[in-house]
Amino acid sequence: MIDGQRFARLVTDAVVRRPALWRLLRRPLRKMFDGLAPTWETRIGPHHLWALDLALEDLPAPGRVLDLGTGTGVVALALAERYPEAEVVGIDLSPGMIEEARRKLPPELAGRVRFEVGDASALDCTDDEFEVVVLSNMIPFYDELARIVASGGTLALSFSRGSETPIYVAPEPLRRELGRRGFAEFAEFSAPPATALRARKG
Ligand SMILES: C[S@@+](CC[C@H](N)C(=O)[O-])C[C@H]1O[C@@H](n2cnc3c(N)ncnc32)[C@H](O)[C@@H]1O
């Protein structure tokens, strides 16, 4: 792993264990992703969405969908294509990433896809707002996830290179922490090298 990838893993491990550390780590992580934004998509291979596609395969069509930690919006646009009736929101900490996502947004999707700067640890979203929430290679902030996913809604977390993904959380802690917060019906998906975990909010 190069330095940036090591740093992303370090931040992920620290924050999922002790969310209070995010206050110290937010600024350097945002700076790193701002720097990566212009070339971010050179890092995305065809495998990126494989496991997420499996996780979403048999879901009913949602009305409101969130891609949290959207980066340049690749996953948000794929979600808009999968759910042609849905309103899709992509949120990211990095203004540089959001600038790229807005620039790449096809005009025909502008009416129902939008990108906003925001922090997953304290979202400007209402309770139960989204029927589907997706995190692709993104740090989970469990309390906020439990708040914003609608009752009966779906949360999917995917890791494009499985445990080799710099921002990676293993299924066991994900199940444990989400289970404590009312998520159930866990399912795991693998499409090597990608993996995903899906849960339903009770
Ligand atoms: C590894 S990139 C993944 C981007 C995109 N999901 C993808 O799969 O291409 C992680 C993204 O999460 C964003 N991020 C990290 N922490 C965040 C937070 N607390 N709130 C919102 N976005 C965050 C970063 O700025 C970065 O764009």
The ligand as a Gaussian input file, in Angstrom:
#p B3LYP/6-31G(d) Opt

LIG

0 1
 C      -12.250000       5.707000      -0.980000
 S      -13.244000       7.072000      -1.460000
 C      -14.634000       6.244000      -2.195000
 C      -15.406000       7.132000      -3.116000
 C      -16.615000       6.472000      -3.795000
 N      -17.566000       5.962000      -2.830000
 C      -16.153000       5.362000      -4.686000
 O      -16.456000       4.197000      -4.407000
 O      -15.513000       5.676000      -5.721000
 C      -13.903000       7.562000       0.125000
 C      -14.703000       8.842000       0.028000
 O      -15.353000       9.031000       1.279000
 C      -15.284000      10.395000       1.609000
 N      -15.443000      10.499000       3.065000
 C      -14.590000      10.076000       4.026000
 N      -15.089000      10.334000       5.232000
 C      -16.286000      10.940000       5.034000
 C      -17.297000      11.460000       5.893000
 N      -17.173000      11.425000       7.214000
 N      -18.405000      11.983000       5.341000
 C      -18.557000      12.032000       3.995000
 N      -17.628000      11.575000       3.140000
 C      -16.522000      11.035000       3.642000
 C      -13.955000      10.857000       1.079000
 O      -13.886000      12.249000       0.901000
 C      -13.855000      10.072000      -0.222000
 O      -14.374000      10.796000      -1.309000

